[in-house]
């Protein structure tokens, strides 16, 4: 059975020439949306995904705008609103050491170097300079952990465990 990974969500159309507006959920938008790449559109209540090839990609404000081969009219893409764009596991590229896919980090248990369990990573924010991991505590407010060497000391995706060195004020 194929394992699928979210790349983005089609939130609207853009213009009349078949462009769709996408909120991306990938660190690799420029690679994923490269002209000629194959993506899969998962529409609600559909039996199977729709395979599409990227014809054009550009960034507008905080959205990725995509046009697919053979879908050059607003009437052809209107039905894609609200659909998810995914790729199969076979399209994932190997990463450099110290780089991780979101699905590898989300769900990991975060502990301190002393062994204190902080909680589980529930989402990843990408504000700019570095990613920020949102950790859900059992009791209390979520903790924001910046993915920087001074704080994140070890990541073991196989064991789903992240070891951190909490700087003063981080866990308050």
ABEGO torsion letter per residue (X at the ends): XBBBBBABBBABBBEAAGBBBBBBABAAAAAAABBGBBBBBBBBGBABBBBBBBABBBBBEABBBBBBBGBABAAAAAAABGBBBBBBAAABBBBBBGBBBAAAABGBBBBBAAGBBAEBBABBBBAGABBBBBBBBABEBBBBBBBBAAABABBBAAAGBBBBBBBBGAAX
